[in-house]
């Protein structure tokens, strides 16, 4: 009797093809945001915040 193959859903319970379909929709939107002026500004703010938090830990 052949063994049933486990789905590779990384523990989410979401089928791989559904995750891939969602990624195909979201990725272009995420890329467009980070290429925009607002996205660049928010990323710079986040990066500065991360550096501040790292300095506090040291």
DSSP file (Angstrom, degrees, kcal/mol; ACC not computed):
  #  RESIDUE AA STRUCTURE BP1 BP2  ACC     N-H-->O    O-->H-N    N-H-->O    O-->H-N    TCO  KAPPA ALPHA  PHI   PSI    X-CA   Y-CA   Z-CA
    1    1 A X              0   0    0      0, 0.0     2,-0.1     0, 0.0     0, 0.0   0.000 360.0 360.0 360.0 125.0    0.0    0.0    0.0
    2    2 A X        -     0   0    0      1,-0.1     2,-0.2     3,-0.0     3,-0.0  -0.387 360.0-113.6 -70.3 145.1    1.6    3.4   -1.0
    3    3 A X        -     0   0    0     -2,-0.1     2,-0.4     1,-0.1    -1,-0.1  -0.480  28.8-111.2 -75.1 146.3    2.1    5.9    1.7
    4    4 A X        -     0   0    0     -2,-0.2     2,-0.3     1,-0.1    -1,-0.1  -0.651  33.4-123.7 -76.6 130.4    0.1    9.1    1.6
    5    5 A X        -     0   0    0     -2,-0.4     2,-0.2     1,-0.1    -1,-0.1  -0.599  22.0-123.9 -78.3 131.5    2.3   12.1    0.8
    6    6 A X        -     0   0    0     -2,-0.3     2,-0.2     1,-0.1    -1,-0.1  -0.513  28.0-112.9 -72.1 138.4    2.2   14.8    3.4
    7    7 A X        -     0   0    0     -2,-0.2     2,-1.5     1,-0.1     3,-0.2  -0.497  19.8-129.2 -70.2 142.5    1.3   18.2    2.0
    8    8 A X        +     0   0    0      1,-0.2    -1,-0.1    -2,-0.2    -2,-0.0  -0.615  59.7 135.3 -91.3  76.3    4.1   20.8    2.2
    9    9 A X    >   -     0   0    0     -2,-1.5     3,-2.0     6,-0.1     5,-0.4   0.282  67.7-122.7-107.5   9.2    2.1   23.5    3.8
   10   10 A X  T 3  S-     0   0    0      1,-0.3    -2,-0.1    -3,-0.2    -3,-0.0   0.804  70.1 -60.1  53.6  33.2    4.8   24.5    6.4
   11   11 A X  T 3  S+     0   0    0      1,-0.1    -1,-0.3     3,-0.0    -3,-0.0   0.542 116.9 107.6  79.5   6.6    2.4   23.8    9.2
   12   12 A X  S <  S-     0   0    0     -3,-2.0    -2,-0.1     2,-0.2     3,-0.1   0.761  77.4-132.8 -88.0 -25.2   -0.2   26.4    8.1
   13   13 A X        +     0   0    0      1,-0.3     2,-0.5    -4,-0.1    -3,-0.1   0.437  68.7 123.4  83.9  -1.1   -2.8   24.1    6.8
   14   14 A X        -     0   0    0     -5,-0.4    -1,-0.3     1,-0.0    -2,-0.2  -0.831  69.4-113.9 -95.9 125.7   -3.0   26.2    3.7
   15   15 A X    >>  -     0   0    0     -2,-0.5     4,-1.8     1,-0.1     3,-0.9  -0.252  22.0-120.4 -59.5 145.5   -2.4   24.3    0.5
   16   16 A X  H 3> S+     0   0    0      1,-0.3     4,-2.6     2,-0.2     5,-0.2   0.871 111.5  56.1 -55.5 -42.0    0.7   25.3   -1.4
   17   17 A X  H 3> S+     0   0    0      1,-0.2     4,-1.8     2,-0.2    -1,-0.3   0.821 106.6  51.1 -64.8 -29.0   -1.1   26.4   -4.5
   18   18 A X  H <> S+     0   0    0     -3,-0.9     4,-2.2     2,-0.2    -1,-0.2   0.898 110.3  48.1 -72.4 -40.8   -3.3   28.8   -2.5
   19   19 A X  H  X S+     0   0    0     -4,-1.8     4,-2.5     1,-0.2    -2,-0.2   0.919 112.1  50.1 -63.5 -43.3   -0.2   30.4   -0.9
   20   20 A X  H  X S+     0   0    0     -4,-2.6     4,-2.1     2,-0.2    -2,-0.2   0.903 109.7  50.2 -63.4 -41.5    1.4   30.7   -4.3
   21   21 A X  H  X S+     0   0    0     -4,-1.8     4,-1.1     2,-0.2    -1,-0.2   0.903 111.7  48.5 -63.3 -41.8   -1.7   32.3   -5.8
   22   22 A X  H  X S+     0   0    0     -4,-2.2     4,-2.7     1,-0.2     3,-0.4   0.905 109.9  51.8 -64.8 -41.6   -1.8   34.8   -2.9
   23   23 A X  H  X S+     0   0    0     -4,-2.5     4,-2.7     1,-0.2     5,-0.3   0.880 104.5  56.9 -62.8 -38.1    1.8   35.6   -3.4
   24   24 A X  H  < S+     0   0    0     -4,-2.1     4,-0.5     1,-0.2    -1,-0.2   0.817 113.5  40.8 -63.3 -29.9    1.3   36.3   -7.1
   25   25 A X  H  X S+     0   0    0     -4,-1.1     4,-0.7    -3,-0.4    -2,-0.2   0.891 120.9  40.4 -82.1 -44.0   -1.3   38.9   -6.2
   26   26 A X  H  X S+     0   0    0     -4,-2.7     4,-2.6     1,-0.2     3,-0.3   0.856 100.6  68.6 -78.7 -36.2    0.5   40.5   -3.2
   27   27 A X  H  X S+     0   0    0     -4,-2.7     4,-2.7     1,-0.2     5,-0.2   0.902  99.8  47.6 -55.8 -49.0    4.1   40.6   -4.4
   28   28 A X  H  > S+     0   0    0     -4,-0.5     4,-2.3    -5,-0.3    -1,-0.2   0.879 113.4  49.9 -61.3 -34.7    3.6   43.3   -7.1
   29   29 A X  H  X S+     0   0    0     -4,-0.7     4,-2.1    -3,-0.3    -1,-0.2   0.910 111.7  47.4 -68.1 -41.8    1.7   45.4   -4.7
   30   30 A X  H  X S+     0   0    0     -4,-2.6     4,-2.3     2,-0.2    -2,-0.2   0.919 112.7  49.4 -64.8 -44.1    4.4   45.1   -2.0
   31   31 A X  H  X S+     0   0    0     -4,-2.7     4,-1.4    -5,-0.2    -2,-0.2   0.917 110.3  50.5 -61.6 -43.9    7.1   45.9   -4.6
   32   32 A X  H  X S+     0   0    0     -4,-2.3     4,-0.9    -5,-0.2    -1,-0.2   0.897 109.6  51.7 -61.9 -40.4    5.2   49.0   -5.8
   33   33 A X  H >< S+     0   0    0     -4,-2.1     3,-0.8     1,-0.2     6,-0.6   0.940 110.5  46.5 -61.9 -47.8    4.8   50.2   -2.2
   34   34 A X  H 3< S+     0   0    0     -4,-2.3    -1,-0.2     1,-0.3    -2,-0.2   0.715 110.7  53.4 -72.2 -18.5    8.5   50.0   -1.4
   35   35 A X  H 3< S+     0   0    0     -4,-1.4    -1,-0.3    -5,-0.2    -2,-0.2   0.649  95.7  90.0 -84.2 -16.3    9.4   51.7   -4.7
   36   36 A X  S <X S-     0   0    0     -4,-0.9     4,-2.3    -3,-0.8     5,-0.2  -0.288  90.0-113.1 -77.1 164.6    7.1   54.6   -3.9
   37   37 A X  H  > S+     0   0    0      2,-0.2     4,-2.4     1,-0.2     5,-0.2   0.919 118.2  50.0 -61.9 -44.6    8.2   57.7   -2.0
   38   38 A X  H  > S+     0   0    0      1,-0.2     4,-2.7     2,-0.2     5,-0.2   0.914 110.9  49.4 -61.9 -43.3    5.9   56.9    0.9
   39   39 A X  H  > S+     0   0    0     -6,-0.6     4,-2.3     1,-0.2    -1,-0.2   0.899 110.4  50.0 -63.6 -41.5    7.3   53.3    1.1
   40   40 A X  H  X S+     0   0    0     -4,-2.3     4,-2.2    -7,-0.2    -1,-0.2   0.905 112.3  48.3 -62.6 -41.7   10.9   54.6    1.0
   41   41 A X  H  X S+     0   0    0     -4,-2.4     4,-2.3     2,-0.2    -2,-0.2   0.929 112.3  47.5 -65.6 -45.8   10.2   57.0    3.8
   42   42 A X  H  X S+     0   0    0     -4,-2.7     4,-2.5     1,-0.2    -1,-0.2   0.882 111.6  51.0 -64.6 -37.5    8.5   54.4    6.0
   43   43 A X  H  X S+     0   0    0     -4,-2.3     4,-2.8     2,-0.2    -1,-0.2   0.917 109.7  49.9 -65.2 -42.4   11.3   51.9    5.4
   44   44 A X  H  X S+     0   0    0     -4,-2.2     4,-2.2     2,-0.2    -2,-0.2   0.905 111.7  49.0 -62.4 -41.0   13.9   54.6    6.4
   45   45 A X  H  X S+     0   0    0     -4,-2.3     4,-2.2     2,-0.2    -2,-0.2   0.918 112.6  47.8 -62.8 -43.9   11.9   55.3    9.6
   46   46 A X  H  X S+     0   0    0     -4,-2.5     4,-2.4     1,-0.2    -2,-0.2   0.914 110.9  51.1 -62.9 -43.3   11.7   51.6   10.4
   47   47 A X  H  X S+     0   0    0     -4,-2.8     4,-2.1     1,-0.2    -1,-0.2   0.905 110.2  48.8 -62.3 -42.4   15.4   51.1    9.8
   48   48 A X  H  X S+     0   0    0     -4,-2.2     4,-2.1     1,-0.2    -1,-0.2   0.895 110.8  51.1 -63.8 -40.1   16.2   54.0   12.1
   49   49 A X  H  X S+     0   0    0     -4,-2.2     4,-2.3     1,-0.2    -2,-0.2   0.901 108.8  51.2 -64.0 -41.2   13.9   52.6   14.7
   50   50 A X  H  X S+     0   0    0     -4,-2.4     4,-2.1     1,-0.2    -2,-0.2   0.900 109.8  49.6 -63.1 -41.4   15.6   49.2   14.4
   51   51 A X  H  X S+     0   0    0     -4,-2.1     4,-2.1     2,-0.2    -1,-0.2   0.892 110.0  51.1 -65.0 -39.4   19.1   50.8   14.9
   52   52 A X  H  X S+     0   0    0     -4,-2.1     4,-1.6     1,-0.2    -2,-0.2   0.917 110.7  48.4 -63.3 -43.5   17.9   52.6   17.9
   53   53 A X  H  X S+     0   0    0     -4,-2.3     4,-1.3     1,-0.2    -2,-0.2   0.871 110.0  52.1 -66.2 -36.5   16.5   49.4   19.5
   54   54 A X  H  X S+     0   0    0     -4,-2.1     4,-1.0     1,-0.2    -1,-0.2   0.896 108.0  51.4 -65.8 -39.8   19.8   47.6   18.8
   55   55 A X  H  < S+     0   0    0     -4,-2.1     3,-0.3     1,-0.2    -1,-0.2   0.849 106.4  54.7 -66.4 -33.4   21.8   50.3   20.5
   56   56 A X  H  < S+     0   0    0     -4,-1.6    -1,-0.2     1,-0.2    -2,-0.2   0.834 104.9  54.2 -68.1 -31.7   19.6   50.1   23.5
   57   57 A X  H  <        0   0    0     -4,-1.3    -1,-0.2     1,-0.2    -2,-0.2   0.751 360.0 360.0 -73.7 -24.6   20.3   46.3   23.8
   58   58 A X     <        0   0    0     -4,-1.0    -1,-0.2    -3,-0.3    -2,-0.2   0.463 360.0 360.0 -84.3 360.0   24.1   46.8   23.8
